[in-house]
Structures are given as C-alpha cells and as structure tokens.
C-alpha cells in the first residue's frame, strides 16, 4: 500500500491512474493531499483564481465508491485543474479579468465536459494573463503567478498558473490554451511538457475567445505520456464548434512506442539567430544530438518568413480580439459600471474599468487595423503574410516529419522586467507564433537548464501530427531525466 | 411626377426566413413569445459560445437565388459587422459582406406603360437579425428583448433600376409573392418578417450622373412605401428647385404625418470594420446540390399566370389576381378541377364572393369557411341550372354561416329553381291577370314595362323561376296579348 504515508504528488497522472485502478491509492487521499498543496504552494505562487475543494472532495468520494464500476473512465478519480478561461458551470470563470471577476458560466466547455466524463476531478481554476493576452502572467487582474524555480521570476504566460501548478507538483496536469505560445512558452519556462494541438483538433466551445482563428486548447503535464492520455480524451469533433475538424483521433498513448530511428527532423536556420540566449541554444543543440544518436535524421530547413510571424500575429490576433471582446459591454453579464449616465457612459466606463491595460492596448490595435482606410494595409496584408508562413511550413513538411528548435528565446525572466516594453515581451513568442498562424501542432519538452532555469525544446509537426510529436517527446523523455528535476521549494 | 425630373430607386429588402430554429443556434424563431425566453446562450452572446450555421437557411437562400435567375456562389463567406448597440449581444452582427451567397439576379415587372421592365438584383445575403429595444412601461430604463436575435434574414438588394414609387411597389410585391411561393418566408409585414428600405434620388431628365440619395426606413406596408417614396421624391425635387441640396442621410417615414424625417444623426459615420468571421467556415455549395434544388422549385407566379390563362381560359386580369398567392391559386385549381361549372365561372366566384367574404371577416384563404370541394357543390347547382346565380349568392352566405352544404341549404330553404314550364306559365298568367293597366300600357308601346313583368314573376316565384324561361314565356304571352 503506497497510500496514506507516501507523498503522492510526485506521481505522474499515468502513475496515479494505475494506483487508483489497482486500489493502491484512493482518489480521496490523493485529492486531499493535492488540495493541501493547492492551499500552501498554490497560494505562494498565486497559481489559482478559484479552488473547488468541496466539490472535489465529494467527487473523489464518489469516485472511490465507483472504483469497481465497469463504466469507469480513463481519468477515474484523477485530480486536474483548468485554466480559468474554460467555462465551468457553477464555478466562476474570470479569464484573469476584473470584467469577469464574478462571472459564473451556466454551462461547461466541451473540454471540461469531456475530461469530467472520463472521471477527472477539478481542484480549481488557474491564474492566467487577462483574457490570455500576455507572455508573463503579469496582466492578470489577480496578480502575477510566480515561477516555482524562482519566485522572483515569471512562469511565462498566458497559461502561467497551469504551468506553475504542474511544475510545483501541485497537480499532475492542467489544461491550457495557446493562441501564440501560451501553453508552450510557460511549459518551457517552468520545465514542463505543454502541447498545443492542430487548430480544430480540440473543440473551442466554452473557451472564452481571444483570437478565434488562432486559439487552441491543450494541456500542460510533466510527461508526454500524460499529455497523450489527456489529449486522447479532449480531442475530436464537436458539432458545437464549426471549426473543429471531423478527423479520427488516434490512440496517442499506444502511439508513444514509435521509435526515433528514421524520424526526419528539420532544424530551422533562423531559430539560432542572435535573439536566442546562448545557453538555451546549447541545450537545444544537445537535445538534438540525443535525438540524432537514437537514429533521427537531422536536416536543415528554411522558414524564410519566420521574422514576420510576430508582426503578423500582432495584427491578426488584436483584430479578432477587438471584435470578440465587444460582447463585454456591461449589459448582460460581467462587470457593469455603477450609475451610468447614459448608454455611452455605460459602455465606456464598464469597459474602461473592467479591462486592464494590455487588453485595452490590443482592442485599440485591433480596432485600428480593421478600420476603413487601414484594413488593406494591415489586416489584409497580415492575412497574405500568414499564407506565406503557412506555405513555408508546408514546404518544410514535404521534406521532414518534425521541426525542432527552441520554444522560447530566453529562460524565465524577472517579474516586471518586460512590462514597460510590450515589443520585447511580444518577441518572447517568436518561435511559437508560427505554429498558431499555420494551425500546426507544437509541443514543448524540458531539455535541460540554463543556469538553474529550465529550457524547453519545441517540436512542431504537420497538421494532425500530434501522435508523432508525442512519440518523439516521449522517446526523448525515456533518454533524459529533465522532467524529473523539481524546483527545490516544491519537494 | 414632376416633368423634367427622373427618379432613381433601389430597394433593400429584409426577408425573415421561415426556419424553425435560428440561423446560428437551436433556439426557436416563433414570433410573439415572452421577452428573452427564446434566446439561448448563443443568441445572448455568452462568453465561449460559438455559432453553427443552420443548413435550412442556406437552402432557402439558394431557392430564392434560383427563383430570380441569380448565381449561387460556390463559396460564400460570413463576416462580422462590428458596432455597439444594446440589442446586438455580441457587439457584432454576423452577415455576409464581400462574398454573398446569391448574386446577379433579376426580376421582370410590368411598368406603368404596360411594358416589361427588368429590375436587377445585385445580391442577396444571409445574416442574423438583432434583438429589439423596449421603451414602454420601463420608466427611465430601456429594456432589451433578444428573442429576435439570431433570426435568419435574407437581405435582397436591388439595382437602382426603378423609376417610380409604383414600380418599386410592383417589384416589392413580386418579391413578396415569390418568397411566399417558395415557402421560405411568411412575408408578414406587421410582424416585421418582410421589411424594406428604399434608396431614393432624383436627377434632371437626361442627366447621367445619379443625384444624392437618401435612405428611407420604417416602411412596413406596401401603401406606406408608395407614400413615403412619393413624399421623398417631391421633397427632393422641391429642395433642388429652391436652390438647395439633398443631404445623404437616413430618413424615417412617419405614417401618421405622412412625411419623412432625418433619423437622429450619429455623431460620426459608422465604420463597421467588416472582416471574415473566424468562427464559421466558408459556405461551400456543390453544383449537384443546386441542381437538386432547381428540380424542387415550385411553379412561380409568372409561369402560373401563363398556365392559368391557357389551361382554364381565364382573362389575364383574373389570372393575375389568382396568382396573388399560391394558396389562392391552389384553391382555384382545386375548385376548377372538382366542379362541373366552367373554369371562368369558378374564377369569378373565387375572386368575387369568396374573396369578399374572406376580406369581410379578415381571414386568409387557408382559414376560409368554405372549402373548394364545398364551393364546387354550389357551382354544380348553378351549372345544372338547379339554382340561379342570384340564389347561389344567398346559398353561399348560408354556407359561410355554417348552415350546411349547398344541397342541404337548397333543399331546406326550398330554393330549387323552377324549370317546369307549366308552373312558370301559371305564374305568368296570374301576374298578367293582376296587372291589366300595365298590360294596356305595354300594348300601347311602353316596351320598358317588360322588365316590370319579369320582376313580378320572379317575385311571385320567390326568385326561384328560371330567368331565361321566364323571359321566353313572358315574351310569348305578352305578344299574344298584344
């Protein structure tokens, strides 16, 4: 019996599942242990916006009762957390914003629904950049999340609370969303695994929209194996999301066994330009040689328009967000200014007081690029460049199976270091944004340390190549132990 | 219209499609429910919800396109029209902008001089309706009812091809008739399922360049459209003749005062910031789908009119009235197919007595009190000379009042026509005996008195004597006497 005496938080999701299935551990014990970490470590890191202790313990008790049931799902009794932009019935969904500080959704997002149906137990909702707009978690109305590796540093963003919670061994897995790198970059900065699937692979229904053509739900875990387990449940067509794709979902866990030998891996020349921290560059190169030593074939590929991905993204994403966020007008839900003089005052003050600075900056940028007289020069031009970037990837994937490189240009940076300079902040997503613009799947895997800070290796695949990405990441994790290193404070 | 001027009119018609659920959600489209009970989370624009296109709305838009000889786009795109308004839950309306589903159609109308005139249909696109603001009974507040939000609309935009208010009304009536024939809209103008905005401008006759136009809104009946446009034409001409200029603006028609007034002007021009809606995929329509729809098209008004004339020998003006609605024409055809009476007589009864009764009781053809088969029973008695046309009207009223079938009423009231010559002879003799003075006058040449005798005989017979026989016998007896 591992149970009562052992610290269960060190186990992966897969190991926990095994323990529950065999009866070695109970969901109630596991849930209680993790909830204790939520209240201690979780508070220190400011990783949570809401904690659902009572419902979680009740669900765990039910799960233990139903342990023998034939209808047991793959995640039976397993605790997870959700990024706070997945709508959850009965628990507020804030998006890290004052605008939705007290908003309780009347329905569950498809992702939430599918994971719950598989038996997962939600411990709470994680902190995030406001409406997922940010790369450091500092735009949250609820304050920044701290990086478990060094509390003075940012965990990255926007899924910073999810990444910190997983890195600190508070929970084995957390959902996230990725519009320009919001799963992969925080995964890299916290030494966790983060996967952003192909656009359309996972339903967006119930995910509060930031930029609809780029948003995609994924997960942050410590291992590719755990990510495979969760993604297999989350993925698949949803009739409530017209952009979700009706494409069969493979057994990702079974696919993990695929060997590295013969895998063709593209290395992008532009990835190793001056902007990349030398230590990060060294770790990525070392990771590539590990893959090579196992029989992967490294080839150089060219993504000539890579340098245009950030400016393109910062036209497309704000344009869509300026429209998506129009529904927050103080009329039906969310923050409403008190005693408005008239309709215009209601709009201006509800939005002025409800949204933070970064959200306003993007709404204004987006409104500008869609305006008459500027539309062609910005929005239309950005769409053309987006096509070119997609085309670059298409050509590259005609030659290679996977593109590998750094996830982020630097390891975790200090809280406050980039808040005054949005452009520098935006450049943190230089390696991740391309996959969003082209709708491709990408995964970040821990590949070593720069000083005492984790570094991430990013793998990007062709459309619906998640299985291959997960297998490659999993095989790499079989050869390395970076994912087993844990922050000192989180023993 | 004032000489020396030419009027240019284009119409934008908003036609509510008769789908059961909304264009992007599963909520009901039924009219008149308690505010906000027919608005689901998608209609309310809740965080995280997504639109899913109703295929039925696409089918209906395509049917319309085919009916007006338009091109059905193999690929059309939904776009967001961004603006803030309390009845617009998402802060944008999902519409179609650069790539509409229907383009380049046309409609032939009959101009005032009787010639055929082509009205171009620039485009027809799908969009969602907004909700509505409610001001009554809420004091200083404005209420919002989102039941209508998300109702599918087809916006039909014409070329500026109409040259008078009358032409505009003719065109509008024809579109109205077509959408109802197609079964894609109930066309109810009172409930707002069929609304129209008119773009009106004037220019000196012979001038090529268009004058400055105004857009007239709030035109919710055919009569108001005619009046509003005519008012606006006179206003614009008057303005220019007095040395003024027409300002491009939106004007509301006030039916009570019969005038148009500028709408409260917005502080600045609206910039709707249209862009393709990333939540919806482009609508791709296969040629096979269009072909199948084409085969399912019902007979349209123009074709039906031609057929009614040739098949039933109807006069053009009667056929025109009968095709006014598909239901009316169907009623006529059903009647003509059942009764032994000649079709033109059947047409007369539908256009005359039946329509008058429907009008009087404010009923539509589907809810009339006499079905086609029952009316056929009545017409059969006319054609077999059991009753006269005049008696038939009496029977019709009794039928309308629910007193039974034509035969039952004729029997019950003893209305069967007297065709027995001996019986009529007897009445004629009695009348002649009773009016010696008139007979003397008639003999002395007052031929007009013949009508008097006919009237007396009919009166004596309770209206039942066969009028032709009465005429015949009277003539004979009176001339005998002379």
Interface residues (C-beta under 8 A of the other chain):
Chain A: X85 X86 X87 X93 X95 X100 X103 X105 X106 X107 X109 X204 X205 X206 X207 X208 X209 X211 X212 X213 X239 X240 X241 X242 X243 X319 X320 X322 X323 X325 X326 X327 X328 X329 X331 X332 X333 X334 X343 X347 X367 X370 X371 X372 X375 X379
Chain B: X41 X44 X45 X46 X47 X48 X49 X50 X51 X52 X53 X80 X82 X84 X86 X89 X90 X91 X92 X142 X144 X271 X273 X274 X275 X278 X279 X280 X281
